[in-house]
Amino acid sequence: MVTHPFHPLCGRRLEVLLERRCGGGRVFVCDAGDGRNLELAEDATDRGAVPGERALSFEVLVGLVAVVAAIDGGKER
């Protein structure tokens, strides 16, 4: 089932035709109907990890701060 809230097929159950590894995750090639296939990342489906209770966890924010600092070159404002 497509679970990504902004995907146009959110809430639809699709037949998985092919599963493959891509980077650190899986990608599913699904039958979207009308002779069309589409690829869905695992985290856009009900087969992906359960989303956190909050949109951004503390750990994610700490990681974001580190990325921004690296991009900014450690400049203080």
N, C-alpha and C positions, 0 to 999 in steps of 0.2 A: 504494500500500500504506500502511496506517495504521501509523505507527512510534512514535507517542507511547506511552511505556511504561505509562501509567496509563489509557489509553483502553480501553474494554471490547472494541473491535474490533481491538486491536493485533495486527498480523500478518496481517490479512485484506486481500486485494486487492479493491478496490471499483471499479465503473465510474464514471468522472467524467461527469456529465451536463451540468455547466455550470461555467465558470471565470469569476471576476470579481475585480476589484481592490477592495481594502478597506483604507483607510489606506495604509500603506507596503508591504503584501504582497498575496498572492492568497488567495482562499477558493475551495474546491471544493465544489460540491453533488454528492453521490455517492448512488448507489443502494445502500441498506443492506439490501435484500431485503424481502420481505413487504409490498411496496408503500410502504415508508418511504424517505424521503430524509433525508440529514443533511449539515450543513455542516462542513467540516474546514478549519482554517487550514493554510496551506502548510507551516508548520514542524511540523505533526503528521503529515506524510506523507513518503514517500521523495522527493518532489519539492522539499522544502525544503532549506535549507543543511545541510551535514554538521555534526553536533554536534561540539563541541570534545572533546579527549581527556579533559579534566577537567570536572567539573560546573560549577565556577566558575573562570574565568580571572582573572589578575591585573587585567586591564583592567576586567572586570565588577565586581570587588571595589572598585577605585578609584572607579568610577562609583557604586556603592552607598554608599560613604563620603560622596561629594559630595551625594547625595540625602538621606541621613540628616542631614547637617550643615545642609542647607537647611531641612529640616522642623523641626529642633531650633532653628533660629535662630542657629546658631553658638555656642551656650552651651557653656562648658567645664565639666567635672565634676571 
